Amino acid sequence: MNPWIAIGMLAVVGVLIPLGMMAVSALLRPSVPEQGKRATYESGEIPTGDARIQFNIQYYMVALLFVVFDIETVLIFPWTVIYQDAVQSAGLTRALLPMLVFIGVLVVGLAWAWRKGAVRWVRTPRHGGKPHEQ
């Protein structure tokens, strides 16, 4: 049996389950159209002002750093699983060097972000110009 059949079936099941859940939900939910449902929901408060406000860039920097280091974890974990077999078949240098280069690039990126202040929270005048500490 071809191993790609199992992968294809997994992909089909992975698509069909959410689509089936959405279809069942659409069939079973009550439909009561009213004007209040079309209004913007602000946790029970009446919405005020414009939704297009400027957010602090720090939120985006933290999110971006999280994504980068989350992807690092996703890429390092499978490598650790096959490390011993890779050393036996390819040798220590060919198994370890690419991962050391990868981690080195990430460390350089983290050092750059640290130096630029991307991992430090915003300084506010209220706290005497120092980052907020809890």
N, C-alpha and C positions, 0 to 999 in steps of 0.2 A: 504494500500500500504506500502511496506517495505521501511523504510528510507534509507537503503543501496543502493537501486536502484538509488535514486537521487545522492548519492555520487559517485556511479559507472558511472553514465551518465556524471557528472561533470568531472571526470577523463578522460573519453573517449573524451569529447569535448576539454579538456585541452591538449590532445595529438594530436587530429585530426586538430585543427586549425593551430598550427605551422607546422605540416607536410604538410597540404594543401597549406600554404603560401610558403613553400620551393618548393613544386612541381610546383606551378604556376610560381614562379620565375625562376625555371630551364627551364620551357617551353617557357617563354617569353623573357628571356635575350638573347642578341646577343652573338654568339660564334665566336670570332676573335682571334685564337691562334697566338701568336707571341713571340719571345724570350724576349722582354722587359718586358712582364707580369710575367715572371718567376724570374726576378731579385728581390733582397731584396729592399723594399721601405723604404727609410730613409727621409721622408718629402721632397722629391725632391733633396736630396743631394746624392752624390756618396758614397756608404757605404765604410768605412775604418775600418781596424782592425778586431779583432775577436769578435764575439757576446758573447763569454763566458768570461765576466769580472765579478769581484767581486763587488756586490752591498753593500752598507752600511747596516749593520744589523738593523739600526734604522728604516728603512722603513718597515721591517718585524715586528718589535716590535709594531709599530704604527698600522699596519694592524691587528695584532693579538689582540691587546687591543680593537680595533674597533669591531672586530668580537665578542669578549667576551661580551662587553657591548651592542652590538646590539642584541645578543641572550638574554641578560638580559631583554631588553625592550620587546622582543617578548614573553618571559615567564611571565613577570609581568603584561602586559596589559590584557590578558584573566583572570588572577586572580583578577584584580581590577573590572572586569565586574561582576564576580560572588560573590564578597566578601560579600555583604549584605545577599544574600541567603545562603551562606556558614555559616555565623555567626548565622543565625536563625536556621539552621538545625544541625550544628555540634558544635556550641558554639564558643566563641571568641578565646579561647586558641588553639583549634584544627584548626581553620581557619587562625589564624595569625602566629602561631609559625613556621610552615614550611617556610613561606615567609620570616620571620625575620632571620631564619637560612640561607636561600639562599642569602639574601642581606648581611648578616654578612660575609659569605664566600667571596662574591665579594668585600666587603670593605677590608677584610684582603688581598685579592689578589691585589687590587689597592694600598694599603699601601706598600706591598712588592715591587710591580713594581715601585712605587714612590721612595722608599728607594734605590732600585738598580739603579735608574736613567733611567728607561725605558721610562718614560713619559717626560723626559727632552731631548731637541734636542741636537745633537752632538756639543761638544765644538770644536771650530777651533782656531788655532793660530792667524789667521787673525783678529779675534775679541777679542784678548787679553785673550783667554781662557774662555770667557763667552759665554753662549748660545746666538744664533742669535736672536736678537729682532727686531721687525719691527716697 
